[in-house]
Amino acid sequence: MSRAKVFISYSHEDREWKNQLLKHFVALQREIDPWTDDRIDAGDDWYERIEAALSEADAAVALVSVDFLGSKFALQEEIERLLERRRSEGLSIFPILIRHCPYDRIPWLKPLEIRPDDLQPVDGRDRTEQERLFALFAAEVANLLSGPSEAGSSGKARSRPRVDRAAYRRARPAPDPPGAAASLAEHVIEIAMRRSPRFAKKMHQLSRKYLGTGRSKSGPDDTTEPGHRGRGDDPPVAR
């Protein structure tokens, strides 16, 4: 199974945050291949390596902070390229709020779903909570990228099912139409009459007690029918 290539865009002022998040992606290395500029070796054409990584990425993560939003290189060279691929290929971009900043006034961030869910930055929380958020974030990215379609070098973005949390709250089973249960009970009673009038009578009593249905057309209160030999001779009723 091919691993999803995830480009991580960040400000070098947030290097420690990047390293902390990167550990969680590395833990999912069977699914995720995270890319940061740490993979540029001495002597490499660094700009060419970044361009190649931006072109091959199946998705991108943006570590949002005031330094990130003020980085010309991050915004003009990385984010602009990623947004272009988002428009043309449907590339997924996952922003995570690292430190306080005016993210809500940034146009390109408005259509994106920012993490954490409470829109409070990761900074300022205790270490255990930070680790929990990064673990959830990495798992969410991996889940959303897991799919049958390929991306990156194939020129098509991986399918990304959008998580609509409100849909889980809205989803409710459609109610039965009025009288549906009563109609069903009457139908069952009619069928039962053909097998055993005694059983049908019991069904009718229960339906009147719990569903308020009336007397069935076949008259289930009649306990006998011509030739009926009594309780011990009733045909077996399937349960």
N, C-alpha and C positions, 0 to 999 in steps of 0.2 A: 504494500500500500504506500503510495507516494505521500510525502509529508507536505503540509501546506506551508508555503514560504510567507513569513510575516515580517514586514519591514517596520522597525521601531524608530520613530522620529522623536527626538528629544533635544533639549538644550543641555549643553555640557555642565551647566550649573545644577542640573538635576541628575548627574551621573549616578549618584548613590541610589536614587529612586529607580533609575533604569536598571541598575544591578540587582536590586531587590526584586523587581518584577521579572527580570530575565531568569532568575532561578526557578520561578514557577513555570515558565515556558520550557526551560530545559528539562524540567521534571516530566513534561509531556512530549519529549523529543520523538517519540514514536509517531506522534500526530503533527507536531509543530516544528518547523525549522525557523527559529527567530533570527533575524539579521539586524545587526547594529554596526556602526562604523568601527567597532573593536575588531572586526574581522578583516580590516584593511591592514595588510602587512607592510613592513618597511620596504620601500622601493616600488610599491604599487602606485599606479595612477589613481589617486584617491577619488577624484571626481568621476572618473570612468567607472570605478567600482560602485560608487553610489548610484550612478545612472543605471547601471546594469541591474542592481538590486531593486531599484524603483520599477523598472520595466518587468522584472520577473516575479514581483511580489503577488501573492494570491490575496493578501489583505495587508492592512497597515494599522499600527497602533500609534497614537499621538499622546505623549505625556504633556498635558496642558498645565502651564504655569505662567507667571508673568514674564519670566525670562524666555520661555518658549515663544510666547506671543510677540516678544520683542526681537526675536532672532530673524534677521533678514534671510540668512541662508536656509533655515528650517522652513520658513514660510514661502519664500520665492523659489527655491530650488526643489524642496521636497514636497511640501503640502500642495503647491500649485500643480506639480506633476501628478500627485496622487488624486487630486480633485478632477483633473482632466481624465484620468482613467476611470474614476467613479462615474463621470458623466457619459463616457463613451463605452465602458465595459461593465459598469455596475460593480466596480471594485468596492469592497467593504472597508470602511475606515472606522476604527474604534477609539474614540478619545476617552482618556481617563484623567480626571481632575486631580492633579498632584498638590498644587498650592493655590492659595487665594489669588484670584485675578478676575478681571472683568470679562470672563468668557461669554456671558450672556449678551454682550454687545458686539460680538465678533460674527459677522455675517456667515462665514463658511461653516461655523460650528452649529448654527441654529437648526439646520435640518438633521443633524447627527444626534444619536442617542448617547448622552454622556454618562459615564459611570464615575463614582458610585451612584446608586439609585437616589440617595437623599441629596445629591448635588453638593455635598460637603467634601472638601478636599481630603485626600489621604493624610496629608501633613496635619499634625495636631492630635492625631489619634494615638492610642498606645500601640506598642509594637505588635501585640497579639492581634489587635483589630486590623492593623495594616496588613499583616500576613494573611489574615482571613479574606480581606478584600482582594488582594492580589491573587490569591488562590481561586476565588470565585470568578474573577475577571479572566484569568487564563483558561479556566475550564469553559467559561461561556464562549470565548473566542474559538476554542477548539471544537465545541459542539456546533457552533454556527457554521464553521468551515467544513465540517465533515459532511460529505455528500458525494454522489457518483460522478459529478462533472469535474473535469480538470481545469486548470487555470494557468496563469503566468505565461510560460513559454508557449502554451497552446493558443494563446491570444484570446481566450475566453475566461471570464471571471467564474470562480466557483459559485455554485448556487448558495445563496444565503437566505435561509428562511428568517423572516423578520419576527422578532419576539414581540407579540402584542399582549402585554400583561393585562390590559383592561379586558381583553377577550376572555380571559379565564374568569374574571369577575362577572362578565356579562352572560357567559354561557349558562344556559339553563335548559333542561329538557322541555320540549314543547308540551303544554298541557293537553290532555285528552279532551276532545270536544264534549260539551255537556251531554249527559245521558249515555256516553259510550260504554261505561262500565255496566250500567243497567241493561243496555241492549245486549251486551255480551252475555250477561247472566241469563237473560231470557233465552238466548240462543242455546246456551249450554243445557238449560233445563229441557228444552224441546228435544235435544239429542238424547239426553238421559232418559226421557220417557220411552224412547224406543228400546232402551236396554233394560231398565228397571224402574217401574213407577215408584217403588219405595225410596230408591235412591234419589229420584227426581223430586219427591216430596221434601226430602231433607235439604236438597239444594235450594228449593223454592223458599223454605223457611229461613235459611241462612241469607238468601239474597234480599228477602224482605227486611230482615233484621239489620243488615249492614249497608244495603244499597237502596232500600226503600222501593223496590220494584213491586209491580202488581202481579196479578195472577197470570201465568203464561197461557198461551192460546191452547196448549194441550191439556190444561187442567191438571197440574201436578199434584193437587190435593187428593185426587183419586188414588187410593192406595192399591187397588186391584184392577186387573183387566181380565177379560174372558180367558179362561184356561190357566190363569196364573196359579202356581202351586205353592206359594208361600215363600218366606224369607230364605229358608235353606236351599231353595231351588233357584234363587236369583242368579243370573249369569255373573261371572266375575267382572268387577269394574276395574279398569286400569287405573293405577295410581302413579 
